[in-house]
Amino acid sequence: MLISSPPSQAPTDWQDLGLDRALEALVPELIQLRRHLHRHPELSGHEQQTAALVSGELRRCGWQVQEGVGGTGVVAELGPKGAPLLALRTDMDALPIEERTGLDYASCRQGLMHACGHDIHTTVGLGVARLLASLADRLPCRVRLLFQPAEETAEGARRMRAEGAMDQVEALFGVHVFPSLAVGTVGVRSGSLTAAAGELEVEVLGEGGHGARPHQSTDAIWIAARVVSGLQEAISRRLDPLHPVVVSFGRIEGGKAFNVIADHVRLLGTVRCLDLEVHAQLPGWIEDTVQALCRGHGGEARVHYRCISPPVHNDPELTGLVAQAAVDLLGTDQVEWLEQPSLGAEDFAQLLDGTRGTMFRLGVAGPGGCTPLHSNTFAPDEGCLEVGVKVLTLSLLRRMGLSV
């Protein structure tokens, strides 16, 4: 569903600025833009066509645009030079997933899909750009839009930051779709929103032999199985349960033939944790635990750990600002304060180093619900587009002190 008229709680100035009328006229165009993006997904670091579309739309409504930031990222600015700078970040990349939604505008690229809502995020960012452009001569602050590549590989934010995308930014806003919330609602949370994340690679080294005589070899597959189960058991008994840690292996490679004992197995997984002190200790703890498990079964191990992203920490003041904007626009019942953070990761956190910011959750579940993120049937309700544009635009305007 679409919100066609503001509730009675909406501030009069929002209507006086003509933003509701402008957005109502814009929504059909945003839907078509989103469907085009959905049809043409691009993997992390390969968002050339998406970036070209974004750049063209931004230039058309008067933004100063810089392309190729951090690879395929786009940065755009609007507002008086030398004024304080606010920023909005949205991501653009898709996933290597074969779509099974059956939508008329389903992905036309085999094996690729916008299964995490980044097509929604990009479209919301373009909607905000259009509304702010209509107020360009009244803006007391500068606004910078970051259309980020490679969020799914946690590389895009770091690359854009390294090329100056966050220079001088005083406050950063972000949004992510949330299939657990109904369309027309938003979720907010102060403090920890997402977890710190790491990438874990374990190489288990054994000694090959004939499958008929396993006692004459050191079975790397059997040891790898012990590593997978042993790590889970060790977490429950060696780490503080008040500071949850998740270790999940998503890929196992090993063996060459059905009747040959494998001498090498490679495990690839992810590690998630909310507590920064615990997260800092995890690489050493995992190394010691894996080495002990492998030695105890006659093998050896090589362990490699890479920190992907720190946790997203939402600034309380900015979060309150977004929450109040959402209440004024949508009504109190449509704004949910989230009790628990997510163990999912977001490289939005890398943009927050030295800068205050906040990210909110955008409800996308239609009447029939919505499948989880990264599902091949993920199909968010497009009514979320109008909600996302409204909440972000009003939050930015209020932060810069414009009377709305």
Protein Blocks (a to p, Z undefined) as FASTA:
>chain_A
ZZfbdcfklcfklmmnommmmmmmmmmmmmmmmmmmmmmgcdehiammmmmmmmmmmmmn
opacdehihhjaccddedjehiacddddddfbdcddddfkhpakbcfbehiacfeopmmm
mmmmmmmmmmmmmmmmmpcbdcdddddehklnommmmmmmmnopmgoiabdcdddddfkb
cehiacddehjfbdcddddddddddddddfklmmlpccfklmmmmmmmmmmmmmmmmpcf
klccddddfbdcedjbfkbccfbdcdddddddfblklmmmmmmmmmmmmmmmmmmnopac
ddddddfbdcddddfklmmmmmmmmmmmnopklpccdfbdcfbdcfklmmmgopacdddd
ddfbdfkopadehiakbccdfklmmmmmmmmmmmmmmmnopaZZ
